[in-house]
Amino acid sequence: MLDNLYIDDLILSAIKEDMPMGDITTDNIIAPESRSRAVLLAKQDAVIAGLDVFERVFRLLTADIAFKRNIEDGQHIKKGDVFLEFEGNTSAMLRGERTALNFLQRLSGIATKTFEFISKVKGLTVKVADTRKTVPGLRYLDKYAVKMGGGQNHRLCLSDGVLIKDNHIKAAGGIKNAIHQVRGRIPHTIKIEVETETMDQVTEALAGGADIIMLDNMSLDMMRQAVRLINKGAIVEASGNISLDSIYDVASTGVDIISVGELTHSVKAVDISMKLL
């Protein structure tokens, strides 16, 4: 369930961007009292995410609107399906159409892409997670869409968890130093993850007491070797250039989590049309 206290700010910002001084077309064609019925039509197979956001756009524009859902977020639609019906003020429908669809199409694209990745490792125990490679300002929604597609959320922001990356390691003078410094300054409830690129780094991270060890852009053979070395001494995450073609092989190395930037950073919007009846 999305929090209106958060999404209202995003929606209002998008509406202001789209019509800073009104809708010059609608305002000069449609009578203020005009009412219409409309539907959402799927133009491809997809997993839907963002119905709350879609509806909220119109509710912020008018009180004269009512919706009837035929599905809920996280469910699948087929090409040709009518999955939402609504009725209300015509002007508000036309003003909010593009903003509402932009949110719904992007979030559904993320959910659909996530489901495709999940389907590739069906039957395996590995978890598929997102990254922070999201559109600035939309991370909360992007990560919500990943969950609707069956994926897991990595940290939401830099405040959520410790992830010691290559530049942290360089600045701290090594993995051991970086872990030691952060361990003494954070609550005991926060886990420490370390990004590694070599077997020597894996060994150092394990010896330093890392809770999660990320295998970054490693070959499959190196991943298998790392999993054997770690031997359940830490959670193992694989990351870096994971694709639909490679994810099964990566999962088969025995890693616990696979983080995939593609879920959010270059998603293709789902083709959905809004039609007035």
DAGI-V684132 format. One record per residue. SS is DSSP state (H for helix, E for strand, L for the rest). PSI is psi in degrees with one decimal (* if undefined). D_LAST is the distance of its C-alpha to the last C-alpha in Angstrom with 2 decimals. Layout:
# DAGI-V684132
ss psi d_last
SS PSI D_LAST
SS PSI D_LAST
This chain:
# DAGI-V684132
ss psi d_last
L 128.5 29.70
L 148.3 29.21
L 117.8 30.99
H -29.0 29.00
H -30.2 32.27
H -49.9 32.22
H -24.6 28.63
H -39.0 27.99
H -42.7 30.55
H -44.5 28.92
H -46.6 25.45
H -37.0 26.90
H -41.2 28.94
H -38.9 25.99
H -43.2 24.02
H -37.1 27.20
H -39.3 27.61
H -30.7 24.16
L 72.3 24.32
L -26.8 27.95
L 36.7 27.68
L -177.7 24.02
L 99.3 21.11
L -26.9 22.53
L -58.6 19.39
H -42.6 16.93
H -23.5 19.86
H 5.3 20.66
L -42.5 17.35
L 130.7 15.27
L 140.7 16.96
L -30.2 18.11
L -1.3 16.98
L 139.3 13.32
E 149.3 10.92
E 165.2 7.21
E 148.0 5.54
E 163.0 5.44
E 159.4 7.54
E 130.3 10.73
E 126.0 11.81
E 129.0 15.57
L 8.4 17.04
L 163.9 20.53
L 141.8 22.61
E 169.9 23.37
E 128.2 24.57
L 138.4 22.25
L 137.4 23.80
L 16.5 22.66
H -36.9 19.96
H -41.2 22.06
H -44.6 22.19
H -50.9 18.47
H -36.4 17.87
H -33.4 20.99
H -48.5 19.87
H -34.1 17.27
H -26.8 19.77
L -15.6 22.31
L -26.2 20.19
L 149.4 19.20
L -13.7 20.21
L 72.4 17.05
E 139.9 14.98
E 138.3 14.91
E 148.3 14.42
E 112.2 14.78
E 139.2 16.51
L -13.3 17.11
L 174.7 19.94
L 165.5 22.31
L 141.3 24.00
L -8.7 26.53
L 162.0 24.75
E 143.9 23.88
E 154.2 20.65
L 153.0 20.61
L 128.5 18.89
L -10.7 15.64
L 137.8 15.33
E 111.8 12.28
E -3.5 14.48
E 134.6 12.77
E 141.0 10.12
E 160.5 10.19
E 139.5 9.80
E -156.0 11.92
E 123.6 13.19
H -44.8 11.09
H -43.6 14.34
H -38.9 15.24
H -45.0 12.12
H -36.0 12.90
H -38.8 16.58
H -7.3 16.60
H -55.5 14.34
H -41.9 17.33
H -46.3 19.86
H -43.6 18.00
H -37.6 17.31
H -45.0 20.92
H -51.1 22.32
H -42.1 20.29
H -40.6 20.90
H -49.3 24.58
H -37.8 25.31
H -33.8 23.72
H -41.3 25.79
H -45.2 28.88
H -40.1 28.26
H -45.2 27.73
H -41.2 30.86
H -44.5 32.84
H -37.4 32.02
H -42.6 33.23
H -44.0 36.49
H -40.5 36.92
H -28.9 36.50
H -21.8 39.38
L 22.1 41.81
L 133.6 40.68
L -15.3 43.79
L 159.3 45.73
L -5.0 46.52
L 147.9 45.64
E 141.4 43.00
E 123.8 40.60
E 160.0 40.19
L -172.6 38.56
L -170.8 40.47
L 12.6 40.29
L 74.7 38.81
L 166.8 35.59
L 127.6 33.77
L 129.0 35.77
L -18.3 34.13
L 10.0 31.72
H -43.1 34.34
H -42.9 33.46
H -42.7 29.88
H -43.7 31.08
H -31.6 33.62
H -43.4 31.22
H -36.0 29.11
H -43.4 32.36
H -38.8 32.99
H -25.9 29.55
L -1.1 30.53
L 3.2 33.81
L -179.9 36.09
E 153.1 38.60
L 130.0 38.96
L -167.9 42.07
L 142.1 43.24
L -37.0 40.57
L 177.9 42.86
L -18.5 46.50
L -11.3 47.42
L -36.1 46.41
L 162.5 49.14
E 124.0 52.01
E 104.6 51.43
E 111.2 54.51
L -178.6 53.60
H -41.2 55.83
H -32.1 56.20
H -44.1 57.06
H -43.7 59.68
H -46.9 61.09
H -31.2 61.32
H -11.4 62.85
L 23.2 65.42
L 162.4 64.19
H -43.9 62.13
H -44.8 64.91
H -42.0 65.22
H -44.7 61.47
H -43.6 61.18
H -44.0 64.30
H -45.0 63.16
H -32.5 59.71
H -36.5 60.95
L -2.7 63.25
L -3.5 60.63
L 158.5 57.57
L 153.2 57.09
L -14.3 58.17
L -9.4 54.64
L 130.7 53.25
L 156.1 53.54
E 124.8 54.80
E 142.2 53.28
E 131.5 55.12
E 129.3 53.85
E 150.6 56.38
L -13.6 56.84
L 164.8 60.25
H -33.3 62.20
H -39.5 64.62
H -39.0 61.78
H -45.9 60.57
H -43.3 64.15
H -41.1 64.43
H -40.2 61.13
H -44.3 62.17
H -29.3 65.63
L -7.1 64.19
L 25.9 62.19
L 139.3 58.63
L -32.5 56.14
E 134.0 53.68
E 118.7 54.67
E 129.9 52.12
E 104.4 53.01
E 116.8 51.63
L 37.5 51.24
L 154.9 53.95
L 164.3 54.59
H -40.0 54.05
H -41.7 57.82
H -38.2 58.19
H -45.8 55.45
H -42.9 57.26
H -41.8 60.53
H -42.3 59.02
H -41.8 57.55
H -41.2 61.00
H -44.8 62.72
H -41.2 60.47
L 51.0 60.83
L 8.5 58.53
L -10.4 60.29
L 159.8 56.99
E 137.6 53.29
E 124.7 52.63
E 135.0 49.58
E 141.1 48.86
E 157.6 47.03
L 106.0 46.74
L 39.0 44.79
L 128.7 43.37
L 171.9 40.96
L -32.1 39.19
L -26.1 42.14
L -14.5 44.79
H -34.1 43.61
H -43.4 44.99
H -39.0 48.40
H -44.7 48.43
H -34.4 47.55
L -10.6 50.34
L -14.1 52.94
L 7.7 52.76
L 158.0 51.06
L -35.6 49.28
E 142.6 46.38
E 118.5 44.67
E 134.9 42.93
L 110.4 40.41
L -28.8 39.38
H -20.5 36.82
H -32.6 34.54
H -26.3 33.63
H -21.2 35.38
L 40.4 33.61
L 147.0 30.47
L 127.3 27.69
L 143.4 24.18
L 140.5 21.84
L 107.2 19.07
E 138.0 15.74
E 143.8 12.40
E 123.6 9.75
E 125.4 6.29
E 139.5 3.81
L * 0.00
